[in-house]
Amino acid sequence: MRVLSGIQPSGKLHLGNYFGAMRQHIKLQNEHNAIYFIADYHALTSIRDKNALKRHVLDVALDYLALGLNPDKTIFFKQSDVPQVTELAWILSTITPMGLLERCHSYKDKIARGLLPCHGIFAYPVLMAADILIYQSELVPVGKDQKQHIEVTRDIAIKFNNIYGKAFKIPDEFTVAGCEVVPGVDGQKMSKSYNNTIGMFEAEKIIKKKVMGIITDSKAVEEAKDPQQSHLFALYALFADKQEKSDMAQKFRAGGLGYGQVKKELFQKIMEYFAPYRTKRQELENNLDYAEQVLADGAKRAQEIAQASMYKVKQAVGIM
């Protein structure tokens, strides 16, 4: 089946991105026909620095390739290299009810986080629908915060098909086993918006500083602690095997364990886990032409699918 997902280049990717999506994307490329794109059109709602955007796009490409994305198995490209998607977004916007968009929680959530109100944020679900529908996607892996947008996409596709005849497949959402909600250094969900992230490919000293600065409660070393209530334990558990998690949980409950020691062990786990990926990324950094060629090749393959979809759409609406 065809699976599609995108990721915004709005800053450096982090553990939340990896355990929440990227790791699953890498796995899915061996099980489905995978299409992954770097959503630079979407990023324009929050980034106004053109040089920063270019760098973030390249960083996302390098990160995915370093972590194991195989361009022979996936179509991997930059969203803006397939301009048909914005053409489709306009056509879809002409049949999308205002009430459907007004019910979407993402607009209010983003404004509450400090983003300036704009049409791009309000109409985000329509562009997302175009992203999904133009490639005739069948499966879309989502987290809880994106489920509503998939429902909107399905509603838009069904309405278009009812009005103009069947032009789109109706995509299904699915939750991939192993998706994790990763806490940040302050205990909230790890997010660039909260400035509480730990990056996989940041300098070692920066990772160490962030890990050692993870906020914890004020319990003394000798006090018993509940691992299920500790976001420090939750981070450690991402990297530990079953026995290590059990042993660490027992130490938490027994008392006599200082948070500083746990942080040191977590730091070592992070560095050991990502060591081969960090080496690979450095190799890619020294050969940027490869990453750019991967994106260019992926865009050509994506355009073939997009053009076929747009031919159907234009015929259906009468603007061929």
C-alpha positions as a Markdown table, in Angstrom:
| # | Residue | x | y | z |
|---|---|---|---|---|
| 1 | Met | 0.0 | 0.0 | 0.0 |
| 2 | Arg | 1.1 | 3.6 | -0.5 |
| 3 | Val | 2.0 | 5.3 | 2.7 |
| 4 | Leu | 2.7 | 9.1 | 2.9 |
| 5 | Ser | 4.0 | 11.4 | 5.6 |
| 6 | Gly | 5.7 | 14.8 | 5.7 |
| 7 | Ile | 7.8 | 16.6 | 8.3 |
| 8 | Gln | 8.2 | 20.4 | 8.7 |
| 9 | Pro | 11.7 | 21.9 | 8.4 |
| 10 | Ser | 11.0 | 24.4 | 11.1 |
| 11 | Gly | 14.1 | 23.7 | 13.2 |
| 12 | Lys | 16.6 | 21.0 | 14.2 |
| 13 | Leu | 14.9 | 17.6 | 14.5 |
| 14 | His | 15.0 | 16.0 | 18.0 |
| 15 | Leu | 14.3 | 12.9 | 20.0 |
| 16 | Gly | 10.5 | 13.6 | 19.9 |
| 17 | Asn | 10.7 | 13.6 | 16.1 |
| 18 | Tyr | 12.7 | 10.5 | 16.0 |
| 19 | Phe | 10.7 | 8.3 | 18.4 |
| 20 | Gly | 7.4 | 9.9 | 17.4 |
| 21 | Ala | 7.7 | 9.5 | 13.6 |
| 22 | Met | 11.1 | 9.1 | 12.0 |
| 23 | Arg | 11.9 | 5.7 | 13.4 |
| 24 | Gln | 8.6 | 4.4 | 12.2 |
| 25 | His | 9.0 | 6.0 | 8.7 |
| 26 | Ile | 12.3 | 4.2 | 8.3 |
| 27 | Lys | 10.6 | 0.9 | 9.3 |
| 28 | Leu | 7.6 | 1.5 | 6.9 |
| 29 | Gln | 9.8 | 1.8 | 3.9 |
| 30 | Asn | 10.4 | -1.9 | 4.1 |
| 31 | Glu | 6.7 | -2.7 | 4.3 |
| 32 | His | 4.9 | -0.3 | 2.0 |
| 33 | Asn | 5.4 | 2.0 | -1.0 |
| 34 | Ala | 6.6 | 5.0 | 1.0 |
| 35 | Ile | 6.4 | 8.7 | 0.0 |
| 36 | Tyr | 8.0 | 11.1 | 2.4 |
| 37 | Phe | 8.3 | 14.9 | 1.9 |
| 38 | Ile | 9.9 | 17.8 | 3.6 |
| 39 | Ala | 7.0 | 20.3 | 4.1 |
| 40 | Asp | 8.7 | 23.6 | 3.3 |
| 41 | Tyr | 5.4 | 25.2 | 2.1 |
| 42 | His | 3.9 | 24.4 | 5.6 |
| 43 | Ala | 7.0 | 25.8 | 7.3 |
| 44 | Leu | 6.4 | 29.2 | 5.7 |
| 45 | Thr | 3.7 | 29.8 | 8.4 |
| 46 | Ser | 6.4 | 30.1 | 11.1 |
| 47 | Ile | 9.7 | 30.8 | 9.3 |
| 48 | Arg | 10.5 | 34.2 | 7.7 |
| 49 | Asp | 14.2 | 33.8 | 7.3 |
| 50 | Lys | 14.9 | 32.3 | 3.8 |
| 51 | Asn | 18.5 | 31.2 | 4.7 |
| 52 | Ala | 17.3 | 29.4 | 7.8 |
| 53 | Leu | 14.6 | 27.6 | 5.8 |
| 54 | Lys | 17.1 | 26.4 | 3.2 |
| 55 | Arg | 19.4 | 25.1 | 6.0 |
| 56 | His | 16.5 | 23.4 | 7.8 |
| 57 | Val | 15.4 | 21.7 | 4.6 |
| 58 | Leu | 18.9 | 20.4 | 4.1 |
| 59 | Asp | 19.3 | 19.3 | 7.7 |
| 60 | Val | 16.0 | 17.3 | 7.5 |
| 61 | Ala | 17.3 | 15.5 | 4.4 |
| 62 | Leu | 20.7 | 14.7 | 6.0 |
| 63 | Asp | 19.0 | 13.5 | 9.2 |
| 64 | Tyr | 16.7 | 11.1 | 7.4 |
| 65 | Leu | 19.4 | 9.7 | 5.2 |
| 66 | Ala | 21.7 | 9.3 | 8.2 |
| 67 | Leu | 19.1 | 7.5 | 10.1 |
| 68 | Gly | 18.5 | 4.9 | 7.3 |
| 69 | Leu | 16.1 | 6.3 | 4.8 |
| 70 | Asn | 16.8 | 4.4 | 1.6 |
| 71 | Pro | 16.0 | 6.5 | -1.6 |
| 72 | Asp | 15.8 | 3.3 | -3.6 |
| 73 | Lys | 12.9 | 2.2 | -1.5 |
| 74 | Thr | 11.2 | 5.6 | -0.9 |
| 75 | Ile | 10.2 | 8.7 | -2.8 |
| 76 | Phe | 11.8 | 11.4 | -0.8 |
| 77 | Phe | 11.6 | 15.0 | -1.9 |
| 78 | Lys | 10.9 | 18.7 | -1.0 |
| 79 | Gln | 7.3 | 19.7 | -1.0 |
| 80 | Ser | 7.8 | 22.8 | -3.1 |
| 81 | Asp | 9.5 | 20.9 | -5.9 |
| 82 | Val | 6.1 | 19.6 | -6.8 |
| 83 | Pro | 4.2 | 22.8 | -7.5 |
| 84 | Gln | 1.0 | 20.8 | -8.5 |
| 85 | Val | 0.3 | 20.4 | -4.8 |
| 86 | Thr | -0.5 | 24.1 | -4.3 |
| 87 | Glu | -2.6 | 24.1 | -7.5 |
| 88 | Leu | -4.6 | 21.3 | -6.1 |
| 89 | Ala | -4.9 | 23.0 | -2.7 |
| 90 | Trp | -6.7 | 25.9 | -4.4 |
| 91 | Ile | -9.1 | 23.7 | -6.2 |
| 92 | Leu | -9.9 | 21.8 | -3.0 |
| 93 | Ser | -10.4 | 25.1 | -1.1 |
| 94 | Thr | -13.3 | 26.0 | -3.5 |
| 95 | Ile | -15.3 | 23.0 | -2.1 |
| 96 | Thr | -14.1 | 23.0 | 1.5 |
| 97 | Pro | -16.8 | 24.4 | 3.9 |
| 98 | Met | -15.7 | 27.1 | 6.2 |
| 99 | Gly | -17.3 | 25.4 | 9.1 |
| 100 | Leu | -15.0 | 22.4 | 8.5 |
| 101 | Leu | -11.9 | 24.5 | 9.0 |
| 102 | Glu | -13.4 | 26.5 | 11.8 |
| 103 | Arg | -13.8 | 23.3 | 13.8 |
| 104 | Cys | -10.1 | 22.4 | 13.5 |
| 105 | His | -8.3 | 22.9 | 16.8 |
| 106 | Ser | -4.8 | 23.4 | 15.2 |
| 107 | Tyr | -5.4 | 27.0 | 14.3 |
| 108 | Lys | -6.3 | 28.0 | 17.9 |
| 109 | Asp | -3.5 | 25.9 | 19.3 |
| 110 | Lys | -0.9 | 27.5 | 17.1 |
| 111 | Ile | -2.1 | 31.0 | 17.8 |
| 112 | Ala | -2.1 | 30.2 | 21.5 |
| 113 | Arg | 1.6 | 29.2 | 21.1 |
| 114 | Gly | 2.5 | 32.6 | 19.7 |
| 115 | Leu | 2.3 | 32.2 | 15.9 |
| 116 | Leu | 0.8 | 35.3 | 14.2 |
| 117 | Pro | -2.7 | 34.6 | 12.8 |
| 118 | Cys | -2.7 | 34.2 | 9.0 |
| 119 | His | -4.6 | 32.5 | 6.3 |
| 120 | Gly | -1.9 | 29.9 | 5.9 |
| 121 | Ile | -2.3 | 28.6 | 9.4 |
| 122 | Phe | -6.1 | 28.6 | 9.1 |
| 123 | Ala | -6.0 | 26.8 | 5.7 |
| 124 | Tyr | -3.3 | 24.4 | 6.7 |
| 125 | Pro | -5.6 | 21.4 | 6.6 |
| 126 | Val | -6.5 | 22.1 | 3.0 |
| 127 | Leu | -2.8 | 22.1 | 1.9 |
| 128 | Met | -2.3 | 19.0 | 4.0 |
| 129 | Ala | -5.3 | 17.4 | 2.2 |
| 130 | Ala | -3.7 | 18.2 | -1.1 |
| 131 | Asp | -0.4 | 16.7 | 0.0 |
| 132 | Ile | -2.2 | 13.5 | 0.8 |
| 133 | Leu | -4.7 | 13.2 | -2.0 |
| 134 | Ile | -2.4 | 14.2 | -4.9 |
| 135 | Tyr | -0.3 | 11.1 | -4.4 |
| 136 | Gln | -3.3 | 8.9 | -4.1 |
| 137 | Ser | -2.1 | 7.9 | -0.6 |
| 138 | Glu | -3.8 | 5.0 | 1.1 |
| 139 | Leu | -2.2 | 5.1 | 4.6 |
| 140 | Val | -1.2 | 8.2 | 6.6 |
| 141 | Pro | 0.6 | 7.6 | 9.9 |
| 142 | Val | -0.5 | 10.2 | 12.4 |
| 143 | Gly | -0.2 | 11.3 | 16.0 |
| 144 | Lys | -3.1 | 12.4 | 18.1 |
| 145 | Asp | -2.5 | 16.1 | 17.1 |
| 146 | Gln | -3.0 | 15.3 | 13.4 |
| 147 | Lys | -6.0 | 12.9 | 13.5 |
| 148 | Gln | -8.5 | 15.7 | 12.9 |
| 149 | His | -6.6 | 16.8 | 9.8 |
| 150 | Ile | -6.9 | 13.3 | 8.3 |
| 151 | Glu | -10.6 | 13.3 | 9.0 |
| 152 | Val | -10.8 | 16.7 | 7.2 |
| 153 | Thr | -8.9 | 15.2 | 4.3 |
| 154 | Arg | -11.3 | 12.3 | 4.1 |
| 155 | Asp | -14.3 | 14.7 | 4.2 |
| 156 | Ile | -12.8 | 16.9 | 1.4 |
| 157 | Ala | -12.0 | 13.9 | -0.8 |
| 158 | Ile | -15.4 | 12.4 | -0.4 |
| 159 | Lys | -17.1 | 15.7 | -1.2 |
| 160 | Phe | -14.9 | 16.2 | -4.3 |
| 161 | Asn | -15.6 | 12.7 | -5.5 |
| 162 | Asn | -19.4 | 13.2 | -4.9 |
| 163 | Ile | -19.4 | 16.4 | -6.9 |
| 164 | Tyr | -17.1 | 15.6 | -9.8 |
| 165 | Gly | -16.7 | 11.9 | -9.9 |
| 166 | Lys | -14.1 | 9.7 | -8.3 |
| 167 | Ala | -10.7 | 11.3 | -8.6 |
| 168 | Phe | -9.1 | 10.5 | -5.2 |
| 169 | Lys | -8.6 | 7.5 | -3.1 |
| 170 | Ile | -9.9 | 7.9 | 0.4 |
| 171 | Pro | -6.9 | 7.6 | 2.8 |
| 172 | Asp | -6.9 | 5.8 | 6.1 |
| 173 | Glu | -5.2 | 7.0 | 9.2 |
| 174 | Phe | -3.2 | 4.5 | 11.2 |
| 175 | Thr | -1.1 | 4.5 | 14.3 |
| 176 | Val | 2.2 | 2.8 | 13.9 |
| 177 | Ala | 3.3 | 0.5 | 16.7 |
| 178 | Gly | 6.2 | 2.0 | 18.6 |
| 179 | Cys | 5.1 | 5.7 | 18.2 |
| 180 | Glu | 6.2 | 7.4 | 21.4 |
| 181 | Val | 5.1 | 10.7 | 23.0 |
| 182 | Val | 8.5 | 11.9 | 24.2 |
| 183 | Pro | 8.8 | 14.3 | 27.1 |
| 184 | Gly | 11.1 | 17.3 | 26.8 |
| 185 | Val | 13.6 | 18.5 | 29.4 |
| 186 | Asp | 10.8 | 20.3 | 31.2 |
| 187 | Gly | 8.4 | 17.4 | 31.2 |
| 188 | Gln | 6.1 | 18.8 | 28.6 |
| 189 | Lys | 5.8 | 17.1 | 25.2 |
| 190 | Met | 9.2 | 17.6 | 23.4 |
| 191 | Ser | 8.6 | 20.3 | 20.9 |
| 192 | Lys | 10.6 | 23.1 | 19.2 |
| 193 | Ser | 7.7 | 25.4 | 20.2 |
| 194 | Tyr | 8.5 | 24.8 | 23.9 |
| 195 | Asn | 12.3 | 25.1 | 23.4 |
| 196 | Asn | 12.7 | 21.8 | 25.4 |
| 197 | Thr | 14.3 | 19.5 | 22.9 |
| 198 | Ile | 17.3 | 17.3 | 22.8 |
| 199 | Gly | 18.7 | 16.8 | 19.2 |
| 200 | Met | 20.2 | 13.6 | 18.0 |
| 201 | Phe | 22.9 | 15.4 | 16.0 |
| 202 | Glu | 23.7 | 18.3 | 18.3 |
| 203 | Ala | 27.3 | 18.7 | 19.6 |
| 204 | Glu | 28.0 | 16.2 | 22.4 |
| 205 | Lys | 28.6 | 18.9 | 24.9 |
| 206 | Ile | 25.2 | 20.5 | 24.1 |
| 207 | Ile | 23.4 | 17.2 | 24.5 |
| 208 | Lys | 25.2 | 16.6 | 27.8 |
| 209 | Lys | 24.2 | 20.1 | 29.1 |
| 210 | Lys | 20.6 | 19.5 | 28.1 |
| 211 | Val | 20.4 | 16.1 | 29.7 |
| 212 | Met | 22.0 | 17.2 | 32.9 |
| 213 | Gly | 19.6 | 20.1 | 33.0 |
| 214 | Ile | 16.5 | 18.0 | 32.8 |
| 215 | Ile | 14.0 | 19.3 | 35.4 |
| 216 | Thr | 13.1 | 16.9 | 38.2 |
| 217 | Asp | 11.3 | 17.0 | 41.5 |
| 218 | Ser | 13.1 | 17.9 | 44.7 |
| 219 | Lys | 13.1 | 14.4 | 46.3 |
| 220 | Ala | 16.3 | 13.6 | 48.2 |
| 221 | Val | 18.6 | 10.8 | 47.0 |
| 222 | Glu | 17.5 | 8.4 | 49.8 |
| 223 | Glu | 13.7 | 8.9 | 49.0 |
| 224 | Ala | 11.8 | 6.3 | 47.0 |
| 225 | Lys | 10.6 | 7.7 | 43.6 |
| 226 | Asp | 7.8 | 6.6 | 41.3 |
| 227 | Pro | 9.3 | 5.8 | 37.8 |
| 228 | Gln | 5.8 | 6.1 | 36.2 |
| 229 | Gln | 5.6 | 9.8 | 37.3 |
| 230 | Ser | 9.1 | 10.6 | 36.1 |
| 231 | His | 9.8 | 12.1 | 32.7 |
| 232 | Leu | 13.5 | 11.4 | 33.3 |
| 233 | Phe | 12.7 | 7.7 | 33.6 |
| 234 | Ala | 10.5 | 7.9 | 30.5 |
| 235 | Leu | 13.4 | 9.3 | 28.5 |
| 236 | Tyr | 15.7 | 6.6 | 29.8 |
| 237 | Ala | 13.2 | 3.9 | 28.9 |
| 238 | Leu | 13.3 | 4.9 | 25.2 |
| 239 | Phe | 16.9 | 3.6 | 25.0 |
| 240 | Ala | 16.9 | 0.8 | 27.6 |
| 241 | Asp | 16.1 | -2.8 | 27.0 |
| 242 | Lys | 13.5 | -4.6 | 29.0 |
| 243 | Gln | 15.8 | -5.7 | 31.8 |
| 244 | Glu | 17.5 | -2.3 | 32.0 |
| 245 | Lys | 14.1 | -0.6 | 32.4 |
| 246 | Ser | 13.1 | -3.1 | 35.1 |
| 247 | Asp | 16.3 | -2.6 | 37.0 |
| 248 | Met | 16.1 | 1.2 | 36.8 |
| 249 | Ala | 12.5 | 1.2 | 37.9 |
| 250 | Gln | 13.4 | -1.0 | 40.9 |
| 251 | Lys | 16.2 | 1.5 | 41.8 |
| 252 | Phe | 13.7 | 4.4 | 41.6 |
| 253 | Arg | 11.3 | 2.6 | 44.0 |
| 254 | Ala | 14.0 | 1.5 | 46.4 |
| 255 | Gly | 15.5 | 4.9 | 47.1 |
| 256 | Gly | 19.2 | 5.7 | 47.3 |
| 257 | Leu | 19.3 | 6.7 | 43.6 |
| 258 | Gly | 20.1 | 10.3 | 42.7 |
| 259 | Tyr | 18.7 | 11.9 | 39.6 |
| 260 | Gly | 22.2 | 13.0 | 38.6 |
| 261 | Gln | 23.3 | 9.4 | 38.2 |
| 262 | Val | 20.2 | 8.6 | 36.0 |
| 263 | Lys | 21.0 | 11.6 | 33.9 |
| 264 | Lys | 24.6 | 10.4 | 33.4 |
| 265 | Glu | 23.3 | 7.0 | 32.3 |
| 266 | Leu | 20.8 | 8.6 | 30.0 |
| 267 | Phe | 23.4 | 10.7 | 28.3 |
| 268 | Gln | 25.6 | 7.6 | 27.7 |
| 269 | Lys | 22.6 | 5.8 | 26.3 |
| 270 | Ile | 21.8 | 8.6 | 23.8 |
| 271 | Met | 25.4 | 8.9 | 22.6 |
| 272 | Glu | 25.8 | 5.1 | 22.2 |
| 273 | Tyr | 22.4 | 4.7 | 20.4 |
| 274 | Phe | 23.1 | 7.5 | 17.9 |
| 275 | Ala | 26.8 | 7.0 | 17.4 |
| 276 | Pro | 26.6 | 5.2 | 14.1 |
| 277 | Tyr | 24.0 | 7.6 | 12.8 |
| 278 | Arg | 26.1 | 10.6 | 13.8 |
| 279 | Thr | 29.1 | 9.2 | 11.9 |
| 280 | Lys | 26.9 | 8.6 | 8.8 |
| 281 | Arg | 25.6 | 12.2 | 9.1 |
| 282 | Gln | 29.0 | 13.6 | 9.2 |
| 283 | Glu | 29.9 | 11.7 | 6.0 |
| 284 | Leu | 26.8 | 13.1 | 4.3 |
| 285 | Glu | 27.6 | 16.6 | 5.5 |
| 286 | Asn | 30.9 | 16.3 | 3.6 |
| 287 | Asn | 29.0 | 15.4 | 0.4 |
| 288 | Leu | 26.0 | 17.7 | 0.2 |
| 289 | Asp | 25.6 | 17.0 | -3.5 |
| 290 | Tyr | 24.3 | 13.5 | -2.7 |
| 291 | Ala | 21.5 | 14.7 | -0.5 |
| 292 | Glu | 20.5 | 17.3 | -3.0 |
| 293 | Gln | 20.5 | 14.7 | -5.8 |
| 294 | Val | 18.3 | 12.4 | -3.7 |
| 295 | Leu | 15.7 | 15.2 | -3.3 |
| 296 | Ala | 15.9 | 16.1 | -7.0 |
| 297 | Asp | 15.4 | 12.4 | -8.0 |
| 298 | Gly | 12.5 | 12.0 | -5.6 |
| 299 | Ala | 10.8 | 15.2 | -6.9 |
| 300 | Lys | 10.8 | 13.8 | -10.4 |
| 301 | Arg | 9.2 | 10.6 | -9.3 |
| 302 | Ala | 6.7 | 12.5 | -7.1 |
| 303 | Gln | 5.8 | 14.8 | -10.0 |
| 304 | Glu | 4.8 | 11.8 | -12.2 |
| 305 | Ile | 2.2 | 10.8 | -9.7 |
| 306 | Ala | 1.1 | 14.4 | -9.1 |
| 307 | Gln | 0.7 | 15.1 | -12.8 |
| 308 | Ala | -1.5 | 12.1 | -13.3 |
| 309 | Ser | -3.7 | 13.1 | -10.4 |
| 310 | Met | -4.0 | 16.7 | -11.6 |
| 311 | Tyr | -4.9 | 15.5 | -15.1 |
| 312 | Lys | -7.9 | 13.7 | -13.6 |
| 313 | Val | -8.8 | 16.7 | -11.4 |
| 314 | Lys | -8.6 | 19.3 | -14.2 |
| 315 | Gln | -10.7 | 17.1 | -16.5 |
| 316 | Ala | -13.2 | 16.6 | -13.7 |
| 317 | Val | -13.6 | 20.4 | -12.9 |
| 318 | Gly | -13.5 | 21.5 | -16.5 |
| 319 | Ile | -10.2 | 23.5 | -16.7 |
| 320 | Met | -8.2 | 21.2 | -19.0 |
